[in-house]
């Protein structure tokens, strides 16, 4: 199971209460938050945005090697990344994906656009058409 989680480093910022977050494996993902809870939320959003930008630029997603508190992007972004990765590995056309999900090619193009928001149910349907299954879990908040 792939989670798109990466270890984050949390450091005090220049101003009191500010926490700066960086990712050794995803150096472009840098953010900050007011307190730990906000920093973790901002980190998840920043990570998701950068990972989608990697895909849009044709860059491979980095391998998660660093140790630390693992942060994952929001569920909809992780599901979008899973669809994009599964589609690339499937070696099929957008038209074929559209046929498999019973939608027109315009809808398939939107699903495969890293920057276009897509409903989780549609991403789940696309993953199923690509022979994958979306798994949702939870963990205690820090």
GITA-V501509 format. One record per residue. PHI is phi in whole degrees, -180 to 180 (NA if undefined). D_CENTER is the distance of its C-alpha to the mean C-alpha in whole Angstrom. Layout:
PHI | D_CENTER
PHI | D_CENTER
//
This chain:
NA | 14
-107 | 11
-117 | 8
62 | 6
-92 | 8
-135 | 11
-72 | 14
-111 | 15
-112 | 18
-112 | 20
-135 | 23
-64 | 26
-84 | 26
-70 | 29
-99 | 29
-58 | 30
85 | 27
-88 | 25
-120 | 22
-93 | 20
-120 | 17
-132 | 16
-127 | 14
-60 | 17
-81 | 14
-133 | 12
-63 | 15
-76 | 14
-88 | 12
-131 | 15
-155 | 16
-150 | 19
-148 | 20
-91 | 23
89 | 23
-65 | 21
-61 | 19
-65 | 18
-62 | 17
-66 | 15
-66 | 14
-62 | 13
-64 | 12
-61 | 9
-65 | 9
-63 | 10
-60 | 7
-60 | 4
-62 | 7
-68 | 8
-64 | 6
-65 | 6
-65 | 10
-56 | 10
-62 | 10
-61 | 12
-85 | 15
80 | 15
-88 | 14
-70 | 13
-71 | 10
-69 | 12
-77 | 14
-81 | 13
-117 | 17
-68 | 18
-103 | 19
145 | 18
-69 | 17
-82 | 13
-115 | 11
-115 | 7
-68 | 5
-55 | 7
-55 | 7
-66 | 7
-74 | 4
-62 | 4
-67 | 7
-63 | 7
-60 | 5
-64 | 8
-64 | 10
-62 | 10
-68 | 11
-65 | 13
-64 | 15
-61 | 16
-75 | 17
-71 | 19
66 | 21
-111 | 22
-87 | 22
-61 | 21
-61 | 24
-67 | 24
-60 | 21
-58 | 22
-62 | 25
-65 | 24
-99 | 22
70 | 25
-125 | 24
-81 | 25
-64 | 23
-61 | 22
-67 | 20
-63 | 19
-62 | 18
-66 | 16
-60 | 14
-89 | 13
-85 | 13
-58 | 10
-98 | 11
-93 | 13
-66 | 12
-133 | 13
-61 | 14
-58 | 13
-63 | 16
-71 | 16
-65 | 12
-63 | 14
-64 | 17
-65 | 16
-61 | 15
-62 | 18
-67 | 20
-99 | 18
78 | 19
-121 | 16
-136 | 16
-81 | 13
-117 | 14
-112 | 14
-134 | 15
-146 | 16
-147 | 17
-63 | 20
-70 | 19
-66 | 20
//
